[in-house]
Amino acid sequence: MVSLEERRKDIIDLVYKLDISPTMYKNAVEKYQSVATYLEENGANADIYPQGSFALGTVVRPYSKDKDCAYDLDFICQLRAKSKADGTKAVKDKVGEILESSGLYGGKLSSCDECFTIEYADTNDIGFTMDIIPAVDEDAQVKNALKEKCTYPDLVETSIAIPKNDEWLTNNPKGYKVWFDSINEPFKTYNRDIRRRALFESARNIYASIEAVPDELERSSLQRVVQILKHHRNVYFSNRTSATKPISAIITTLAAQIAKSAPNHYDVLELLDFVVKELTLYSEHQSLNEAVFKSKYPSKSIIIRNTEGWKIENPANPNDNLADAWNQDINAAKEFFVWISAVTTDLVSSLQENDAKFRTLLESAFGYAFVSKSLPVSKYSQSMPTHFIPEAKKSPWRNPSL
């Protein structure tokens, strides 16, 4: 039987391969900066910044065999010279007209209700799309109302308004990043020199020194846990097309909220175990009302279920209930907690199984093709997995994309 230490190492090696490579990251940054420069030089007069997984350091590599696979980079184009008073159409048209007039971007530009999308040619069989989301500063009146409701009122000042058809959507990616970074900082600081050295050693052909490695490529144990959960979700729900797949915002928010009470020296698998055990406790909320659940677990409040339904608050926007889909689909919460049980089986309990079962569960967690490419067929078992979950399809843009 392969040792526990080697099993843990194999899981971590697979997790590292989920991340965007330094080459792809450099490519993404160059594309983002190029579009930002074009917008600014052609009259956008905007604050342009990434949001979502690229901003948080939780991006997950797409499936290489998915015909729709692509890295998605979302960024906000926050116009300085316009406000909500100009109307939704004027704000969106301002950004759209600049992009459409470009000989470089106009021909590969598409539009949806909230954003413009630029689709780039594949690099090493992996596609790349960029979502450009027009926005303006949120009104002072709305910000004041948010501050009264928000658990973290200091975050509200960076709130923005995004035009969607004839309506405005409130979002706050800058505030969310500040919140996430504050929780992540102790995990990022712990053993940072060792992690930066390893990152440099793996990318010597790109960076001339450790100091040249971008901070944005560093990954703490918390960021790795979010990546694991996002990838496992993609694999698990890929053949459950009728199920409501949990959005990345839920995964990121819950993992970070739970990690606040975890020791910062926890490695990736220790923190994953800590997070899924906590989420397993919340699964009892399906059968216990809020009063009974609170009496049993007085300190547990990141997932609420009361007479109004399920609620997971976006820490940077109290008007955004991340669990809205759970209230629209009566099976969504159940599917979420069944998935958490699968994470536990595949990546926590599996460490104690025999070799053949361990490999089967690895393939269940990461995908058969991904594991086969990364681990020799002879390791653990030469048998095929007893259950195989095909690769997931690309999910649509969601506000906020985390």
C-alpha positions as CSV (number, residue, x, y, z in Angstrom):
1,M,0.0,0.0,0.0
2,V,1.4,3.4,-1.0
3,S,2.2,5.5,2.0
4,L,-0.1,8.3,3.3
5,E,2.7,10.8,2.7
6,E,3.1,9.9,-0.9
7,R,-0.7,9.9,-1.4
8,R,-0.9,13.4,0.0
9,K,2.0,14.5,-2.3
10,D,0.2,13.0,-5.4
11,I,-3.0,15.0,-4.6
12,I,-1.0,18.2,-4.1
13,D,0.8,17.6,-7.4
14,L,-2.5,17.3,-9.1
15,V,-3.8,20.4,-7.5
16,Y,-0.8,22.4,-8.7
17,K,-1.6,21.3,-12.2
18,L,-5.0,22.8,-12.0
19,D,-3.5,26.3,-11.8
20,I,-2.9,28.5,-14.8
21,S,0.7,28.2,-15.9
22,P,3.1,31.2,-15.7
23,T,3.1,31.3,-19.5
24,M,-0.7,31.5,-19.7
25,Y,-0.8,34.0,-16.9
26,K,1.7,36.2,-18.7
27,N,-0.4,35.9,-21.8
28,A,-3.6,36.8,-19.9
29,V,-2.0,39.9,-18.3
30,E,-0.7,41.1,-21.7
31,K,-4.1,40.7,-23.3
32,Y,-5.8,42.5,-20.4
33,Q,-3.3,45.4,-20.4
34,S,-3.6,45.7,-24.2
35,V,-7.4,46.0,-24.1
36,A,-7.2,48.4,-21.1
37,T,-4.7,50.6,-23.0
38,Y,-6.9,50.6,-26.1
39,L,-10.0,51.6,-24.2
40,E,-8.2,54.4,-22.3
41,E,-6.4,55.8,-25.4
42,N,-9.7,55.9,-27.3
43,G,-11.7,57.9,-24.8
44,A,-13.1,55.5,-22.3
45,N,-11.7,57.6,-19.4
46,A,-12.2,54.6,-17.1
47,D,-10.8,52.7,-14.2
48,I,-10.1,49.2,-15.6
49,Y,-9.4,46.3,-13.3
50,P,-9.8,42.5,-13.2
51,Q,-12.4,40.8,-11.1
52,G,-13.2,37.2,-10.1
53,S,-10.8,34.3,-10.1
54,F,-7.9,36.1,-11.8
55,A,-8.1,38.9,-9.2
56,L,-8.4,36.5,-6.3
57,G,-5.8,34.0,-7.4
58,T,-8.3,31.1,-7.6
59,V,-8.4,30.5,-11.4
60,V,-8.7,26.8,-12.4
61,R,-7.4,25.3,-15.6
62,P,-10.1,24.4,-18.1
63,Y,-10.6,20.9,-19.3
64,S,-8.3,20.3,-22.3
65,K,-10.8,17.9,-24.0
66,D,-13.9,20.2,-23.6
67,K,-14.5,21.8,-27.0
68,D,-15.7,24.9,-25.2
69,C,-12.8,25.0,-22.7
70,A,-11.3,28.4,-22.2
71,Y,-9.8,30.6,-19.5
72,D,-12.3,33.4,-18.7
73,L,-10.8,36.8,-17.7
74,D,-13.4,39.2,-16.4
75,F,-12.6,42.9,-15.9
76,I,-14.5,45.9,-15.0
77,C,-14.5,49.1,-17.2
78,Q,-15.7,51.7,-14.7
79,L,-16.3,54.9,-16.6
80,R,-15.3,58.0,-14.6
81,A,-17.1,60.6,-16.7
82,K,-20.5,58.9,-16.6
83,S,-23.0,58.0,-13.9
84,K,-26.3,56.2,-13.5
85,A,-28.0,59.5,-14.5
86,D,-26.8,58.9,-18.1
87,G,-28.8,55.7,-18.3
88,T,-27.9,52.1,-18.9
89,K,-27.8,52.3,-22.7
90,A,-25.4,55.3,-22.8
91,V,-23.0,53.6,-20.3
92,K,-22.9,50.3,-22.2
93,D,-22.8,51.9,-25.7
94,K,-19.8,54.0,-24.7
95,V,-17.6,50.9,-24.1
96,G,-19.2,49.0,-27.0
97,E,-18.6,51.7,-29.6
98,I,-14.9,51.9,-28.7
99,L,-14.4,48.1,-28.9
100,E,-16.4,47.7,-32.1
101,S,-14.4,50.4,-33.9
102,S,-11.2,48.5,-33.3
103,G,-9.8,46.6,-36.2
104,L,-8.2,44.2,-33.7
105,Y,-11.1,43.5,-31.4
106,G,-14.2,44.4,-33.4
107,G,-14.2,41.2,-35.5
108,K,-14.1,38.9,-32.5
109,L,-16.5,40.7,-30.2
110,S,-19.8,39.5,-28.9
111,S,-22.3,41.0,-26.5
112,C,-24.6,39.8,-23.8
113,D,-26.9,41.7,-21.3
114,E,-24.0,42.7,-18.9
115,C,-20.8,42.5,-20.9
116,F,-18.8,42.4,-24.1
117,T,-16.7,39.2,-24.8
118,I,-13.5,39.0,-26.8
119,E,-12.6,35.5,-27.9
120,Y,-9.0,34.8,-28.6
121,A,-7.4,32.0,-30.6
122,D,-6.4,28.8,-28.7
123,T,-2.9,28.6,-27.1
124,N,-1.7,25.0,-26.6
125,D,-5.3,23.7,-27.2
126,I,-6.7,26.0,-24.5
127,G,-9.0,28.9,-25.5
128,F,-9.1,32.3,-23.9
129,T,-12.0,34.7,-23.5
130,M,-12.2,38.1,-22.0
131,D,-15.4,39.6,-20.6
132,I,-15.4,43.4,-20.4
133,I,-18.1,44.7,-18.0
134,P,-19.1,48.4,-18.3
135,A,-19.9,50.1,-15.0
136,V,-20.1,53.4,-13.2
137,D,-19.8,54.4,-9.5
138,E,-22.8,53.4,-7.4
139,D,-25.0,56.3,-6.1
140,A,-24.2,57.7,-2.7
141,Q,-27.8,57.0,-1.6
142,V,-27.5,53.3,-2.5
143,K,-24.1,53.1,-0.8
144,N,-25.5,54.5,2.4
145,A,-28.4,52.0,2.4
146,L,-25.8,49.2,1.9
147,K,-23.7,50.4,4.8
148,E,-26.7,50.1,7.1
149,K,-27.2,46.4,6.2
150,C,-23.6,45.3,5.6
151,T,-21.6,43.2,8.0
152,Y,-18.5,44.9,6.6
153,P,-19.6,48.5,5.9
154,D,-16.1,49.7,5.2
155,L,-16.1,47.7,2.0
156,V,-19.2,49.4,0.5
157,E,-17.5,52.6,-0.7
158,T,-16.1,50.8,-3.8
159,S,-19.6,49.6,-5.0
160,I,-20.4,50.0,-8.7
161,A,-23.5,49.9,-10.8
162,I,-23.5,47.6,-13.9
163,P,-26.1,48.2,-16.7
164,K,-28.2,45.2,-17.6
165,N,-30.8,46.0,-20.2
166,D,-32.8,48.8,-18.5
167,E,-31.8,48.0,-15.0
168,W,-28.7,48.6,-12.8
169,L,-27.0,45.8,-10.9
170,T,-25.0,46.6,-7.8
171,N,-21.7,44.9,-7.6
172,N,-18.5,45.4,-5.6
173,P,-15.5,43.3,-6.8
174,K,-12.9,45.6,-5.3
175,G,-14.6,45.4,-1.9
176,Y,-14.8,41.6,-2.2
177,K,-11.1,41.3,-3.1
178,V,-10.2,43.4,0.0
179,W,-12.3,41.1,2.2
180,F,-10.9,37.9,0.7
181,D,-7.3,39.2,0.8
182,S,-7.6,40.1,4.5
183,I,-8.6,36.5,5.3
184,N,-6.0,35.1,2.9
185,E,-3.1,37.2,4.2
186,P,-2.1,35.0,7.2
187,F,-2.2,31.9,4.9
188,K,-0.2,33.7,2.2
189,T,2.4,34.9,4.6
190,Y,3.0,31.5,6.2
191,N,6.0,29.8,4.5
192,R,5.9,32.4,1.7
193,D,9.6,32.3,1.0
194,I,9.5,28.6,0.5
195,R,6.5,28.8,-1.9
196,R,8.0,31.6,-3.9
197,R,11.3,29.7,-4.3
198,A,9.5,26.7,-5.6
199,L,7.4,28.8,-8.0
200,F,10.6,30.4,-9.3
201,E,12.3,27.1,-9.8
202,S,9.4,25.9,-11.9
203,A,9.5,29.0,-14.1
204,R,13.2,29.8,-14.5
205,N,12.6,30.1,-18.3
206,I,10.2,33.0,-17.7
207,Y,11.5,34.9,-14.6
208,A,15.1,36.0,-14.1
209,S,14.9,36.1,-10.3
210,I,12.6,35.2,-7.4
211,E,11.8,38.9,-7.0
212,A,10.5,39.0,-10.6
213,V,7.8,36.3,-9.9
214,P,4.4,38.2,-9.8
215,D,2.7,38.1,-6.4
216,E,-0.4,37.2,-8.2
217,L,1.0,33.8,-9.0
218,E,1.5,32.9,-5.4
219,R,-1.0,30.4,-3.9
220,S,-1.8,30.0,-0.2
221,S,-3.4,26.9,1.2
222,L,-6.7,28.8,1.2
223,Q,-6.5,29.7,-2.5
224,R,-5.6,26.0,-3.2
225,V,-8.6,24.8,-1.3
226,V,-10.9,27.1,-3.4
227,Q,-9.3,25.7,-6.6
228,I,-9.8,22.1,-5.5
229,L,-13.4,22.7,-4.6
230,K,-14.1,24.6,-7.9
231,H,-12.5,21.9,-10.0
232,H,-14.2,19.0,-8.1
233,R,-17.5,20.8,-8.6
234,N,-16.9,21.0,-12.3
235,V,-16.1,17.3,-12.5
236,Y,-18.9,16.2,-10.2
237,F,-21.7,18.2,-11.9
238,S,-20.5,17.6,-15.4
239,N,-22.9,14.7,-15.8
240,R,-25.7,16.1,-13.7
241,T,-27.1,18.5,-16.2
242,S,-30.4,18.8,-14.4
243,A,-28.8,19.7,-11.1
244,T,-28.1,23.3,-10.0
245,K,-24.3,23.6,-9.9
246,P,-23.1,25.8,-7.0
247,I,-21.6,29.1,-8.3
248,S,-18.0,29.9,-7.6
249,A,-19.1,32.8,-5.4
250,I,-20.6,30.4,-2.9
251,I,-17.5,28.2,-2.9
252,T,-15.1,31.1,-2.5
253,T,-17.1,32.9,0.2
254,L,-17.8,29.8,2.3
255,A,-14.3,28.5,2.2
256,A,-12.9,31.9,3.2
257,Q,-15.5,32.5,6.0
258,I,-14.6,29.1,7.4
259,A,-10.9,29.5,7.0
260,K,-11.0,32.6,9.3
261,S,-11.1,30.3,12.3
262,A,-8.4,27.8,11.0
263,P,-4.7,27.9,12.0
264,N,-2.7,29.7,9.3
265,H,-0.1,26.9,9.3
266,Y,-2.6,24.3,7.9
267,D,-1.4,22.9,4.7
268,V,-3.8,22.4,1.7
269,L,-5.3,19.1,2.7
270,E,-5.6,20.0,6.4
271,L,-7.5,23.1,5.5
272,L,-9.6,21.3,3.0
273,D,-10.6,18.8,5.7
274,F,-11.3,21.7,8.1
275,V,-13.6,23.4,5.5
276,V,-15.6,20.3,4.4
277,K,-16.2,19.2,8.0
278,E,-17.6,22.6,8.8
279,L,-19.8,22.5,5.7
280,T,-21.0,19.0,6.6
281,L,-22.3,20.5,9.9
282,Y,-24.4,23.0,7.9
283,S,-26.0,20.1,6.0
284,E,-28.1,19.6,9.1
285,H,-29.8,22.9,8.3
286,Q,-31.8,21.0,5.7
287,S,-33.8,19.3,8.5
288,L,-33.4,21.8,11.3
289,N,-35.1,25.2,11.3
290,E,-32.9,28.3,12.1
291,A,-33.8,28.4,15.8
292,V,-33.0,24.7,16.4
293,F,-29.9,24.9,14.3
294,K,-28.6,28.0,16.2
295,S,-29.3,26.4,19.6
296,K,-27.2,23.4,18.5
297,Y,-24.5,25.4,16.8
298,P,-24.5,29.0,18.3
299,S,-21.5,30.1,16.4
300,K,-22.5,28.9,12.9
301,S,-24.1,31.7,10.9
302,I,-22.5,31.8,7.4
303,I,-25.4,29.7,5.9
304,I,-28.8,30.8,7.1
305,R,-32.1,29.1,6.5
306,N,-35.2,30.9,7.9
307,T,-38.8,31.5,6.8
308,E,-37.5,33.6,3.9
309,G,-35.4,30.7,2.6
310,W,-31.7,30.1,2.3
311,K,-29.2,33.0,2.6
312,I,-25.4,33.3,2.0
313,E,-24.5,36.9,2.2
314,N,-22.0,38.4,-0.2
315,P,-19.7,40.1,2.3
316,A,-19.2,43.1,0.0
317,N,-22.8,43.5,-1.1
318,P,-25.6,42.6,1.4
319,N,-28.2,42.9,-1.4
320,D,-26.6,39.9,-3.1
321,N,-27.9,36.7,-1.7
322,L,-25.5,34.1,-3.1
323,A,-28.0,31.3,-2.3
324,D,-30.8,32.7,-4.5
325,A,-30.7,29.7,-6.7
326,W,-31.2,27.5,-3.6
327,N,-34.6,29.2,-3.1
328,Q,-35.6,28.8,-6.7
329,D,-34.7,25.1,-7.0
330,I,-35.9,23.0,-4.0
331,N,-33.1,20.5,-4.8
332,A,-30.2,22.9,-5.1
333,A,-29.2,22.9,-1.4
334,K,-29.5,19.2,-1.2
335,E,-27.3,18.8,-4.3
336,F,-24.7,21.1,-2.7
337,F,-24.4,19.1,0.5
338,V,-24.4,15.8,-1.4
339,W,-21.5,17.2,-3.4
340,I,-19.7,18.2,-0.2
341,S,-20.1,14.6,1.0
342,A,-18.5,13.5,-2.3
343,V,-15.6,15.9,-1.8
344,T,-15.0,14.2,1.6
345,T,-15.2,10.8,0.1
346,D,-12.9,11.6,-2.8
347,L,-10.2,13.7,-1.1
348,V,-10.3,13.1,2.6
349,S,-11.6,9.6,3.5
350,S,-9.9,8.2,0.3
351,L,-6.5,8.6,2.0
352,Q,-7.3,5.6,4.2
353,E,-8.6,3.3,1.3
354,N,-6.6,0.6,-0.4
355,D,-4.5,1.6,-3.5
356,A,-7.0,0.6,-6.1
357,K,-9.9,2.4,-4.4
358,F,-7.7,5.5,-3.8
359,R,-6.9,5.8,-7.5
360,T,-10.5,5.4,-8.4
361,L,-11.5,8.2,-6.0
362,L,-8.7,10.4,-7.4
363,E,-10.2,9.9,-10.9
364,S,-13.6,10.7,-9.5
365,A,-12.2,13.9,-7.9
366,F,-10.0,15.2,-10.8
367,G,-11.3,13.5,-13.9
368,Y,-10.0,10.2,-15.4
369,A,-8.1,11.9,-18.3
370,F,-6.5,14.4,-16.0
371,V,-5.3,11.8,-13.5
372,S,-4.1,9.4,-16.3
373,K,-2.0,12.2,-17.8
374,S,-0.5,13.1,-14.5
375,L,0.1,9.7,-12.8
376,P,1.5,6.5,-14.3
377,V,-1.2,3.9,-15.0
378,S,0.8,1.4,-13.0
379,K,0.6,3.5,-9.8
380,Y,-2.0,2.4,-7.3
381,S,-3.9,0.3,-9.8
382,Q,-3.9,-0.6,-13.5
383,S,-7.7,-1.0,-13.5
384,M,-10.1,1.4,-15.0
385,P,-12.2,3.5,-12.5
386,T,-15.5,2.0,-11.5
387,H,-17.2,5.4,-12.0
388,F,-16.2,8.0,-14.5
389,I,-17.5,11.6,-14.6
390,P,-17.0,13.3,-18.0
391,E,-15.6,16.8,-18.3
392,A,-17.8,19.8,-17.6
393,K,-19.0,22.3,-20.1
394,K,-18.0,25.9,-19.8
395,S,-20.4,27.8,-17.5
396,P,-21.9,31.2,-18.4
397,W,-20.7,34.5,-17.0
398,R,-22.3,35.3,-13.6
399,N,-22.2,38.5,-11.6
400,P,-20.1,38.3,-9.6
401,S,-17.7,35.7,-11.1
402,L,-15.5,34.4,-8.4
